[in-house]
Amino acid sequence: MLSYFLGDTTLCATNLFEFAGSHSGHLGQYGSSCYVVVTQPDHWATAERTCLSYGGHLVSVNDQPEQDYLVSFLGKNYNHHSAWIGLNDGAREGQFEWTSGTDDMDLLSIVDSPQNCVKSYDVGLLTLET
């Protein structure tokens, strides 16, 4: 089952529609980014490799409005309390960076948010708490 939520998903690449559809996923769009969420459990590194094979990365959070969108998108389309994001300290212990290479988002705003936080065990995990 493929579901669309928030945004103009016609801007998303065809292979994302196909991936979401073949993995019972959900496709969303915000700004210039498209997002796919699937419920099959996977290791963080495998999930990042899958994203790379489709031309992307695990999500990087670039600003507060994007974080708000992601929390809403996941809250409506994903019945688990957490999801992998592209934050990791694989290159240097304790020095977190996004897999996409971006450094736009102040990580403290994710960690300090009252409803959402990043729990890090060498990789980022966006936790949705209500």
C-alpha positions in Angstrom: 0.0 0.0 0.0 1.4 3.4 -1.0 0.1 6.5 0.8 0.9 10.2 0.1 0.9 12.8 2.7 1.8 16.5 2.7 3.4 18.2 -0.2 3.5 17.9 -3.9 4.8 14.4 -4.4 4.7 14.8 -8.2 8.0 16.6 -7.7 9.5 13.3 -6.4 11.5 11.0 -8.6 9.8 8.0 -10.2 12.1 5.5 -8.4 10.9 6.8 -5.0 7.3 6.1 -5.9 8.4 2.6 -7.0 10.4 2.0 -3.8 7.6 3.3 -1.5 5.1 1.2 -3.4 7.1 -2.0 -3.3 8.0 -1.6 0.4 4.5 -0.7 1.7 5.9 2.8 2.3 4.7 6.3 2.5 6.0 9.2 0.3 6.0 12.8 1.3 7.5 16.1 0.0 8.7 19.2 1.8 10.7 22.0 0.2 13.0 20.5 -2.4 13.2 17.1 -0.5 11.2 13.9 -0.8 10.9 11.4 2.0 10.0 7.7 2.1 9.2 5.9 5.3 9.0 2.1 5.4 8.2 -0.1 8.3 10.6 -3.0 7.6 13.3 -3.0 10.4 16.8 -2.6 9.2 20.2 -1.8 10.5 21.2 1.9 10.3 24.1 1.2 7.8 21.9 -0.9 5.6 19.2 1.7 5.6 21.7 4.4 4.6 23.0 2.2 1.7 19.4 1.7 0.5 18.9 5.4 0.5 22.2 5.9 -1.4 21.1 3.4 -4.0 18.0 5.6 -4.7 20.0 8.8 -4.9 19.5 10.1 -1.3 20.5 9.6 2.3 18.8 9.0 5.6 17.1 12.2 6.4 19.1 15.3 7.5 17.1 17.9 9.4 18.0 21.3 8.0 15.7 23.6 10.0 12.9 23.7 12.6 10.1 23.8 10.0 11.5 20.7 8.3 11.8 18.9 11.7 8.1 19.9 12.4 7.1 18.4 9.0 9.0 15.2 9.6 7.5 14.7 13.1 4.0 15.2 11.6 4.8 13.0 8.6 6.1 10.2 10.8 3.4 10.6 13.3 0.7 10.0 10.7 2.4 7.4 8.5 4.6 5.4 10.9 3.2 3.5 13.9 6.6 3.1 15.7 8.1 5.5 18.2 11.4 6.1 16.5 13.1 6.2 13.0 16.7 6.3 11.7 18.0 9.6 10.6 21.3 10.4 8.9 23.1 11.6 12.1 26.2 9.6 13.1 29.6 9.7 14.7 31.2 6.9 12.6 34.2 9.0 11.5 35.1 10.3 15.0 33.5 9.1 18.3 31.4 11.9 19.8 31.6 14.2 16.8 28.2 13.9 15.0 27.6 14.7 11.4 24.9 14.1 8.8 25.5 11.5 6.1 24.5 14.1 3.5 27.3 16.3 4.6 25.0 19.2 5.5 25.6 21.1 8.7 22.6 23.5 8.5 20.7 22.3 11.5 21.6 23.2 15.1 21.6 19.7 16.6 20.7 21.2 20.0 17.3 22.2 18.7 16.5 18.6 17.9 17.8 17.2 21.2 16.2 19.9 23.3 12.7 19.8 21.7 10.1 18.8 24.3 8.4 16.2 22.1 11.2 15.0 19.9 14.8 14.0 20.6 17.8 12.3 19.1 19.0 9.4 21.0 22.5 8.5 19.8 24.2 5.2 20.0 26.8 6.1 17.3 23.9 6.9 15.0 20.8 9.1 15.1 17.4 7.9 16.1 14.5 10.4 16.0 12.2 9.5 18.8 8.6 10.6 18.8 7.3 11.1 22.3 3.8 12.1 23.2 
